[in-house]
Amino acid sequence: MAQLNPLARLISDHQQRTGESYAKIGRRGNLSRSVVHALANNPIKAVPKPETLAGLALGLGLPVERVTIAAQRAAGYNVYPATLATGDEIVIAHYHQLNEADRRRVADFIETLFTRTDDS
């Protein structure tokens, strides 16, 4: 059996825990059965639309952030927790290849973008 991508794993784990069908998950999240089936069974080549992720999160009873991160990872993005004051996570390609000092510089730079008070 092939290893599931992170988004498919969330759906599969939910189904194993609850016994719910794709249709039931979809109804709760206002998604079609075929959309939920596709997310669970097809390779994720691009991150789905925010509305789709929000619906899936609702259907699975999970925070939208968790579903979004799973979708980003399924699409091949590296997602790393940042040490931003906001506690937000950031997505940066090749972040894992940076040394600790450079990772801190990246986090500091991004934090300054969130705390700017002017439009420059």
C-alpha positions in Angstrom: 0.0 0.0 0.0 1.4 3.4 -1.0 2.1 5.9 1.8 -0.6 8.6 2.1 0.2 12.3 1.7 -0.5 14.4 4.8 -3.9 15.6 3.6 -5.0 12.2 2.6 -3.8 10.9 6.0 -6.1 13.5 7.8 -9.1 12.2 5.9 -8.2 8.6 6.3 -7.6 9.0 10.0 -11.0 10.7 10.4 -12.7 8.0 8.5 -11.1 5.2 10.6 -12.0 7.0 13.8 -15.6 7.9 12.8 -16.6 5.5 10.0 -17.8 8.5 8.0 -18.0 8.4 4.2 -16.6 11.0 1.8 -20.2 12.2 1.3 -20.8 12.8 5.0 -17.6 14.7 5.4 -18.4 16.7 2.3 -21.9 17.6 3.4 -20.7 18.9 6.7 -18.1 21.1 4.9 -20.3 22.0 2.0 -18.1 20.0 -0.4 -19.1 17.4 -2.9 -18.3 13.7 -2.3 -16.1 13.7 -5.4 -14.0 16.7 -4.0 -13.3 14.9 -0.7 -12.6 11.6 -2.6 -10.1 13.4 -4.9 -8.3 15.1 -2.0 -8.1 11.7 -0.3 -6.9 9.6 -3.3 -5.2 11.8 -5.9 -1.8 13.4 -5.7 -1.9 17.0 -4.6 -0.1 19.1 -7.2 -1.1 22.5 -5.9 -2.6 23.7 -2.7 -6.4 23.7 -2.9 -8.4 26.9 -2.7 -8.8 28.4 0.8 -12.6 27.8 0.5 -12.0 24.1 -0.2 -9.6 23.8 2.8 -12.0 25.6 5.1 -14.8 23.2 4.0 -12.6 20.2 4.5 -11.6 21.4 7.9 -15.2 21.9 8.9 -16.1 18.4 7.5 -13.3 16.8 9.5 -13.8 18.9 12.6 -10.3 20.2 12.5 -8.7 23.7 12.7 -8.3 25.1 9.2 -4.7 25.8 10.0 -4.0 22.1 10.5 -5.7 21.2 7.2 -3.9 24.0 5.3 -0.5 22.8 6.6 -1.3 19.3 5.6 -2.3 20.5 2.1 0.9 22.5 1.8 3.0 19.5 2.7 1.0 17.3 0.4 1.8 19.7 -2.5 5.5 19.5 -1.7 6.0 22.7 0.4 8.2 22.6 3.4 6.3 24.1 6.4 8.3 25.0 9.4 7.2 26.6 12.6 8.6 30.1 13.0 9.5 31.9 16.2 7.3 34.9 15.3 5.7 36.7 18.2 2.3 35.9 16.6 3.0 32.2 16.8 2.2 31.9 13.1 3.8 29.4 10.8 5.6 30.3 7.7 6.3 28.4 4.5 9.8 28.9 3.0 11.3 26.7 0.3 14.6 25.3 1.4 14.3 26.6 5.0 15.7 23.3 6.3 18.9 24.0 4.5 19.7 27.2 6.4 21.8 27.2 9.5 20.3 28.3 12.8 21.6 31.8 12.6 20.1 32.3 9.1 16.8 30.8 10.2 16.7 33.4 13.0 17.4 36.2 10.5 14.6 35.0 8.2 12.2 34.8 11.2 13.3 38.3 12.3 12.8 39.7 8.9 9.3 38.3 8.5 8.4 39.5 12.0 9.4 43.1 10.9 6.9 42.8 8.0 4.1 42.1 10.4 5.0 44.9 12.8 5.6 47.7 10.2 3.4 50.8 10.8 3.9 52.5 7.4 3.2 51.4 3.9 6.8 51.6 2.7 
